Amino acid sequence: MIENNFTPQRFVTSKRLIVGLLVTIFLIFVYGVYQILKPFSGPQFGEVVEVTIEDGMGQAEIAAELKGQGVIDSSFFFRVYVTLTGSAKELKAGKYSIGKGEGIRQATDLLTAAQVQSPTVRITLLEGWRSDQVVDYLAEQGLDMDIQDFADLIEAGKPPQGLDQRLFKDFPKKGSLEGYLYPDTYEIYRDISPEQLLVLLVGTLDSKMTDDLWFKVAQSDLNFYEIITLASIVEREVFDSADRRIVAGIFLERLADSYPLQSDATVN
């Protein structure tokens, strides 16, 4: 005969253990949901910070970045949330602007958004643009810099360091760098500084000046600054490249005879 050792008292004890375990699990679940959904009020709550998520960063690194910037207060629950919601594979690399204390759900929504602002922007400077046209164009490209600072650098006429000094050998004391801004297409970072952008544009002109071109400059009756100035005027005056040689020739004749250029571009 099989002896039954399962007493009512043991049944009650087991039932209490199960109920206690379920209650504990429920409380942990509720606490986790609370941690995930709540924004928190840390130091400088609401202050906008830049969060950078690099390609190849894992959950732990992303969570640490968010916590370090004060966006979330629990890296553990962030990892739990993105795992349970299937968002872990949707986290996108990029630069994000987000307020401190936004919380886990808001941060996840931002990092999984379909559209992420690229850290770079492609700009195209056209031939014949005056410096004010360049500045107005750049102001519309979503750059982080103070565009006026860039405009001031152009007009200040201080040659950037580290470039071929032949570019500035005959540069006048009150000259502008307008003609040195090489027209081309550039891929630049949005947070590029005015100084870095100026070096890039003038440096591109420097890179285009081959030994053959410098030889032609040396053989010319004009110095490099005068050539750059004349080229800028011709580009503004004539948009058809086939006619630019003719116009340049006319301008050179006027300069040689000490006549004013009488160009709309020199007046406007």
Secondary structure, 3 states (H helix, E strand, C coil): CCCCCCCHHHHHHHHHHHHHHHHHHHHHHHHHHHHHHCCCCCCCCCCEEEEEECCCCCHHHHHHHHHHCCCCCCHHHHHHHHHHCCCHHHCCCEEEEEECCCCHHHHHHHHCCCCCCCCEEEEECCCCCCHHHHHHHHCCCCCCCCHHHHHHHHHHCCCCCCCCHHHHCCCCCCCCCHHHCCCCEEEEECCCCHHHHHHHHHHHHHHHCCHHHHHHHHHCCCCHHHHHHHHHHHHHHCCCHHHHHHHHHHHHHHHHCCCCCCCHHHHC
